[in-house]
């Protein structure tokens, strides 16, 4: 029955003088777990005698009725009489029901729907087979209960579990299976997507099977095989660009006994958004909320990839393609640059290619004059801006300047390289958190003093006239100080002759720096040392150094 027919039928049942019919018997059989058998026919309007069942094979809960047309349609119960059993023809013949139907002279406009899916023809001869099958089945135990599997008898209907789609002998066995196998599962927190269904599931795969088998949902599922993990990664990236979405890993890989690894990639829009509590000008959460908003859709998205990497390198993937959110081009604002595009940009940046040229190469497939109305080739990464490329440029390690991504390691490697040159420009190098008895500085101090060959020549030539010293604060993220020695050349222009980077600018640090400069040129006599006191703004002059 359709929803409209069901509503009309229920409204009619509420009225006085309305009697129950075939639909009510079907509902009653399902609610009370009864297999109601109804025998019809044997009259002038319907001479063929049929016995119909209501989808339940349970010999212990069977009620047999006969429907006659007398009085507009009437039901009478049937009780087996052993005394007449030997003289009764087989059930289903007209001779057997003649005695029942001889007095059925009433007329009725009600027609039984014997071809409905919920009512199937039933032969009373199989009752004995059902009873004997039940006795045999009592000796067969199953881990989830006694299970009945139909093997070719189309007249016997099955009861399937709505969770795992197993077939059982009757509904009672199926309910016992649900209680033992499913209700004790931990973490059943995934509610069925159908609002009228109250079932909960342990994982998304079970939910998808339930939606497809019991609700008729159109969910596209594919099984894919790849020869290597690289081919799978290429497919995943192309699929993400195609559908304006991406798949992320939420948990680490699971190592199986056979040496294979399994993991699941879920749609990045699946789940609920993170709550960011703001207190004053600071956020109490780990991260500040994205200005674009959250990509989460506040509910389940069933799309995911169940990946299994075998020991031989091949990859098997169960791909659930259907999403519960929009896949339009506007949704790509939440996507980062694809790895292939990012790698291409970094390669061009390393080759010193200008940013404008990089943008033109990325967008060369779109924006042509004759194809501006065709947006089929437009991808979200074609809309990247110069700022994104500048940010990528900062992540590239320039081998001519930096030796390592870690600043301390890069500085150590650079200092060793300078010390191995013909002229060693390093005056002092004190690493942090390392004791250095030569300098006498504290363990947590850092100091790097440098004077090149040209700077040494300028120091010897002009330091006797006047030597200036000043300190610059917060030169980097470590808040180190830059102490500079400066002389005036022949044009009265300042020329730096030595640099010192340190975490402090106290007397002991400056003394180590000046002594190292003096050791480079012991014969140079400084008449005036001019310093700028940052606290008072007074220029101090010291003579005879």
N, C-alpha and C positions, 0 to 999 in steps of 0.2 A: 504494500500500500504506500502511496505517496504521503507526504506530510499533510496535504490538504484532505485526502481521504481519511487519514487517521484522525485528524481534528474533527471532521464531520461525524465520524463513527463514534468517537467518545462523547460528543455533544448529544447524539441521539440516545446513547445509553443512559444519560442522566434523566431522560424524560420517562414519565410513568407509562406503562404499557409496552415498553420496548424490552425485547428479550435478547439474551446473548446468542452469538452465532459462532461461526468458524474462527473468526479473529480472536474472540475471547478465549476459546479453547486453546488456541496456539499460545496466547500470552500466559494462560494458567499453566500449561505444560512446562513452559520455560521457568516460571517463578517457583513452582513447587517441585521441579525436577521430576515430572511425570511423563511417561510415554503414553499419550492418549490415542487409542486406536478407535477410529470411527468408520463403521460400515455403512455405505450409502448405496442407492440403486434398488433394483428389484420392483420398480413400478412402471406405469405406462409411459411416464415422461423420461425415465432413465432406467431402462431394463437391465443394463449391465451392472453387476454387483462388484463393488470395489471396497477394499479396506485400506484406509489411509492412516499413516502415522505422522507424528510431529517431531521428527528429528532426534528422538532419544531411544537408544537401545538399552533399556534397563528392565530386565524381566521381573525384578522385585517390585517395581513401581509402575505397573501397567494397568490402565483402566480401559475397558472395551465398551464402546457405546454403539448403538444403532440409531441412525437418523431417519425418521419417517416424515412424510409430508402431511400427515394427519394434524389438523388444528393449526395449519400454517407453518408447520415445522416443529418436530418434537424429538427429544432424545430419550432413549431407553437403555438401561444397563444390560449387559450380557454376562451371564454366569455359566460356566462350563458345567454340563450335566454328564457325569461319567456313564450313567445308565443309557444315555442316548448316543454316546460317542461312537459305539460300534456300528450303529445303524445310520450314522450321519455321513453324507457324502463329503468329499474334501471341500475345505473352505474355499470360497471364491466361485463356486458353481451356482447356477440359478436354482438348482434343486435344493441346496442347503438353506437358502434364504426365502424360499417360497412360503414356508410357514410363518415367517416373520412379516412378509410383505403382503400376504393375502388380504389382510384387513386394512391396508394402507390406502384408503379411498379419499383421504383429504387432499386438498390442493394447496400448493405453496408456490409463491413467486421467487423464492430464494433458490439460487443455483450454487452448488458447491464448486469451488475452484480446485478441481482435482489435479490440474496441471501446474499448480503453484509450486515454487521451489521449497516452501516450508512444509508442504504436505506431499508425501510420496506413497505410491502403492505399496502395500504390505501383504505378505502371504502369511496366514496364520500357521502354516506348516513349519515355519522357521522358529516358532516359539520354543519347541523342544531343542532345536540346535542351539538357541541362545542360552537356555538353561544349562545344557551340557558344557557349552563353552565357558560359562561362568564358573562352573565347578572346576574345570581344568585350569582356568586362569588364577584361581585362588592359590595354587601351588607355585605360581611363577611370580617372584618378587622383583621389583624394579627399584632402583635407588630413589626414584621420585614417586613411586606408587605403581600399581598394576596398570600396564599400558596395553591398549588394543590398537593394532595396526591393521587397517583394511587391506587385504591382498586380492583385489580383483572383484569382490562382491559389491557391485554398484548399488544394490538395493539397501545396503547397510550404511547409514550415514555415520560420520565421525564427529567427535567433539574435540576441538583444537584449543590449545592453550594460547591466549591472546598475547603472551609475552615471547615464548620461544617457538610457537607454531607447531608444537608436537601434537600428534593425534592420539586420542584416548578412547577407551571402550565406552565410557559414559561420563556424564558431567561430574558425578561424585568423585570419580577417580581423578579427573582433571583438577577439581578444586583441592583435593588432597595433594596433588603434585604442586600446585601453586603455593600452598602453605609450606610445604617442606623445602621446595627448591628456590622459591623466589622471595617469600616474605622474610627469610632469614638473611638475605643478602645485605651486606653493609653498604652504606652510601647511596641508597636509592633516593636520589633527590631530583632526578630529571622527570618533570611532569610531562604527560602527554600533551602534544600541541593542540589536540582537539579539546575544546572547552567542556564538552559534555562527557569526556572520558577522564576518570579519576585515577588511572593507573600511573605508577611511577616506575622508573627504570634505572638500572645500574649504569648503563653506558649508552652512548648515542647509537651504536650499531643495532642494539636490541630495539631501541625506540624506532629507528628507521624501518626495521623489519615489521614492527607492529603497525606503523602508519601505512605501509604498502600493502600488507596482507589483510588488515582488519578495517582500515578506513579508506582504502582505495586511493591513497595519496600518490601523486605522480612525482616520484623522487628518482632522479637519474643516478644510477650507480654503475661504475665501470671498473673492470679488473685489468690492470696494465702491467706489462713486464718490460724491463729495461736491462740492457746488457751491462751497464755500469752505473755508478752513482753520478758521474758527470753528465751522462745523458738524461738522467732523471732531473738533475738540477736545471739543465737547460729547458726541459719540458715545464718544470714548475715556474720558471721565470717567464717563459712565453705565455703560459696559461694565466699568470697573474697580470701581465700587461693586457691580455685579451679581455679579461673580465673586470678590470679595474679593481682588483682585490689582491690580497697576498695571504700566504699561509705561514704561520709561525709555530715554533716548537715551544711547548709549555713545560715539558718535563724531559729529563735526560734519557738517553737510550737505554733500553732494556736488553741485557745480554741473555740469550737463550742457551739451553744446554747443547744444542747442535752447533754452537759457534756463531749463529746469526744474531743480528741486532734488529730490534723493533722499536719504532717510535711513531708518534702521531703528530701531524701538522694540521692545525685548526685554522679556520678563517679568523683573520685579525679583528673582525668586528663582533665576534662571538663573546657573550658575557656582559657584565655590568661595568660601568665606568668607576674609576678610583675616586674616592671622596677626598677633596682637598679642603681642609679646614683652615681658614685664614684668621689670624689673630694680629690685629694692627696692620703692620706693613710686611709681616713675615707669614709664611705658610707653615702649618704644623705638620703637614705631610712631607714625604720624601722629596717630591718634585713640585714645581709650580705648574698650575694648570695651563694646558696648551691654549694659545689664543684662538686656534681654529676650533676648539672644543674637542670632545672625546669621540673617538671612532666607534665606541661600543654602542650596540643597539638595544642594550638593556634586556636582552632575551637570548635564547639559544639560536645559533645558526648551525644547522646540521652539516654544512659542507666541511669536509676534512679529507686528509689523505693518510691512510694507515699504511705505513711503509715498513717493509721487511727486507733488510739487506742480508743476503745469504753469504756463506763463507767463501763462495767462488766469485763474489763481486756482483752478481746479478741482483736486481731489485724487483720486488713484487709490490704493487701498490693497489689498494682498494680505494677508489676515488669516488666520494659522494659529491656530485657536482651541483646539486640544487642548493640555493641560498634562500634565506627568508628576508633579505633586504635588497634594496635597489642596487643594480650594477651599472648605473648610468655613469657618464663621463664626469659628472659633478662629484661623484664619490671618490674620485682619485686624488682629492686634495689631502687625504690622509696617508697617501703612499709615499715612501722615500724613493730616491732614484734607484733604478735597477742596478745590480752589481756590474753588469756588462757595460752599461752607460757610464757608471762611475769610474770603472777601470779605464775606459776609453778617454775620458776627460783627464784623469791623472796622467796617463801616458802622454797626452798632448801638452799638458802643463810641464812635465819633466823635459820635454823637447823644446821648451821656451816658446811655444806657439801662443800668439796673442789671444786674449779672451774673446775679442770680436770674431776672430777666425774660428775659434772653438764653437761659438754659438752658431755660426753659419754652417759648420759641418754637422752639428747635431740636428739642425732644422732643414737640412738640404732636401729632404724628401717631402716637405710640406711647404706651403706658402708660395708656390709658383703662380704666376699671374693667371694662367689659363685654368688652374685647378683650385682656386681659392674657395669656391663653393663646395668642393668635395672634402668633407671632414672625415672620411673613412680612414685616411692615413694618419690623422692627428692622434698622437699619444700624449699622455700627461707629462712625460719628461721633455717634450718639445717646448713646454712653457717655462723652463727653468730660467732664472735670471742671473745677472752678473754676480750678485752677492753669494749665490750658491757656489759658483765656481771659485770665488775668492775664499770661501770657507774650505773648499777642497784643497786649495793651494796651500793653506796653512798646515794641512796634515801631511804634506809631502816633505820628506827629509831631504834637504839639499846636501849632497855629499861634499860640496866644496866648503860648506860652513859647519854643518853638524855631522858628527861621526856616529851618533847613536840617538835614538828617540828619547833616552833618559838623559837629562841635562848633566847630572854628575858624571856619568860614564862618558858622555860626549866631551866634557871639559877635560877629563883625565886623558882621553885619547889625543885631544888637540895639544895639550901641554907636552905630552911625550913626543909628539911630532915636531913641535917647536924646539924642544931641547936637542933633537937630533940634527938640526940644521947647522950650517957652518958657523953662524953667529947665533948664540943662544939668547933670545930676548927675555926669557923668564927670569925675574929677579927673585921672587918668592912664590912658592905654591904650597899652601897648607889646606889639606882636605878636611872636611867636616867630620866630626866624630872619630877622629884619628889623632892619637898623641904624636906631637912633633917636638922633641926636646931642643932642636936647633933654634927654633923661633921662640920658644917659651910661651906660646899662646895657649889659650884654654882648649880643651878637647872639642868643644862644640863650635869653635871659631872656624871661619873660612877666610882665606886670603889668597889673592892672586895679583902679583905685581909684575908689570911688563914694561920694558924699555927697549925699543928697537935700535938698530945700528944708527939710523939717521937721527933718532931722538937723542942718542948718546952724544953724537957730534954737536948737535945744537945745544945740549946741556953744557958741554965743555966750553963752547964758544961764548954763550951769553949768560950762564948762571952766575958768573962773578958780578955782573951788573945788578940784577934783581931776579929773585925767584919767588913766584907766586904759588900759593897752594889753596885749593878750595875743595869742598865736598858737595856732591849731589846726592840727594836722598831718593829712595824708592825708584831705583833704576829698573827693577824687574819685579816679577811676582814674588820673589823671596825677600823683598825690601832690603837688598844689599845697598851699601854706600859705595859711590865712585869718588875716590880721592885722586885729584889731578894736580901734577906739578907743571907750571907754566913759566916760560921765559918770554922776554920781548926781543924780537929779532931786530935787524938793522932798519926795518921799516916801522918799528914800534908797534908791530902786530903781535898778538899773543900766539905762542907756539907751544903745544903740549909736549913735554919731554918724558913723562912717565905717568903710568896709570896704576891704580891700586883698587881692586874690588874686594870689599870686606863686609862682614856683617856688623862690625863695630867701627867706630872712629875715635876710640879712646887713646890715651897717651901711649900705652904699650903697643898698640897696633901701628900708630903713626911712627913711633920710634923704630920698629922693625922695618917699615917701609923706607924711611929716610936713610937708615944704616945700609940697606941693600943698595940704594942709589949711590951712596958715598963709596961703597966698595967697588962699584963700576968705574968711578972716576975719583980715586983718592986724592989726586993733586988739585982738584978744582976747589977753590975757596969761595963760599957764598958770603957776600957782604950783607945783603938784606933779604930776609924771608918775610914776605907779606902774606898774611892769612886773613880770612873774613870770618869773624865770629857770628854765627847764625843767631845766637841768642840775643846779642846786644847790638849787632849791626856795626860794631867798631872795627876798623881796620888796624890790625896789630902789625908792628914792624919789629923785627929782631935783627940785630946787626952782629957781625963778626962770627958767623956760623962756619 
